[in-house]
Amino acid sequence: MPQVEITIGGREFTVACQSGEEPYLEAAARLLDEEAANLAHQSGRMPESKMLLMAGLMLADRTAGLEDRLRQTENYARQVEKRLSQTEAALNKSRSDPERVEVEVPVIPHGLVEMLAEMTARAEALAERVEKAGV
C-alpha cells in the first residue's frame, strides 16, 4: 500500500492510500492545506486540532454547495432531455403520420375559357368602333 507525504498547516504527515489514489490524496491535502493557511492568516495562531476541524468544515461546506449545484444542474438536464425527447417524438410522428390536408385547386372549365376569350374579342371590337365613331 503506497504512502504519501503531505503537508497541512506547516506540519508533515505520512498517509497510506490505495494504489493509484496518490494524486487524489495529494490534491485533497493541498485543498485542506490552503484552507488551513487561510484560517491561520485570518485568525492568527490557533490549536492545530481546531484549525484542521475548521478547515475541514469549510471544505465540507463548499462541497455541499457544489453538490446542491450539481443536483440542480442534473434536474435541469433531465428536464431538457425530456423536452428534447417530446420534441423528437412529435417530429417523428409528423413525418411518419402526416395529417391529411385537403387543398382545393380551382379548375376553370375549358368551355368557360373559350367563352371569356370570345367576350374579350367582342369588347375590344366594340371599343374600336366607339373610338372610330368618336363618341
N, C-alpha and C positions, 0 to 999 in steps of 0.2 A: 504494500500500500504506500503510495508516494506521500512524502511530507513536503509541505510548502512553508517557507519562512515569510511571514507577513509582519508589517509594522502598523500599529494602530496607536495613535496618540503618543508617538515617540517611543513606544515600547514594542519590542520584538517578541513574536510568538511563533511556535512551530505547530502547524496544524496538519493532521493527516486527512487525506481525501481519497476518493476512488480514482483509479487511473483514467486520465482524460479530462478530469474535472479541475485540474490545476488552473487553467486560465479563468474559469468562472470564480473559483475561490479567490484568486488574486484580484479580480475585478470587484468582487463584493468587499474585500478587505480595503481596497482603495476608496470605495464609497464610504465605508464606515470611518476610515481614517480622515477623509475630507470633512465629514460631519463632526467628528471629534475635534478636528483642528478649528472648525468654525465655532464650536462651543467654547473651546479654550480661549479663542480670540475674543469672543463676546463676554464671557463670564469670568475670565481670568483663571486662576488656579482652583480646581475642584477635585475631589477624590476621584480616583480612576474608575471605580465601580459606578459612581453617579454619572461621570462623563460618558462611559460606554452605554449605560442604560439610556441616557438622554439621546445619544447619537442613534442608538437602535430604535428608539421610539420615533425620532424624526424620520428615519428611513422607512419605518413601518407606515407612518402617516403618509409619506409621499407615495409609497407602494399602494396603499389603499385608495388614494386619489386616482392613481393610474389605472387601478383595477376598475374603478367606477367608470372612468372614461372609456376603457376597453369594453365594458358591458354595454354602455350607451352606443358605442360605435358598432358593436356586433348586432344590437337591436336594429339600428338604422340600416345596416347592411341586409339584415333579414327582410325588412320592410321593402327595401329597394329590389331585392331579389324576387319577392312576392309580386310586386307591381310589374317587374320585367316579365315574370312567368305569365301573369294575366294578360299582358300586352301581347306577348308572343302567341299565347293560345288564341286570343281574339284575331290576331293577324293570320294565323294558320287556318282558323275556321273560315275567315272571309275568303281565303284563297281556295280552300277545298270545297266550300259550300256557299258560293256567292248567291246572294238573294237575287231572285229574278226581277229584272227591271224591264218594264214594258215601255218601249219608245214608239210613239206613233209618228210615222213619216207621211206627211200629206202627199197624196198622189192625185195629180190633175189628169182627169180622163183625156185621152187622145183627142176625141171629138171637140172638147171644150177649147183646146189649144188652137185647133183649126178655126173654130168659130170666132175666137178672140182675134186671131190674125186677120180674118175677113172683116170684122168690125173695125179694126185699126185701119185697114186699107180704105174702107168706105169713109171713115172720119177724115183721113188725110185727103181723099178726093174731094170731099165737101169743103174742107179748109182751102184747097186750091181754087175751087170755084168761087168761094166767097172773096178770096184775095183778088181774083181776076175781075170780079164784078165790082170791086171797090166799095163794098158795103161795109 
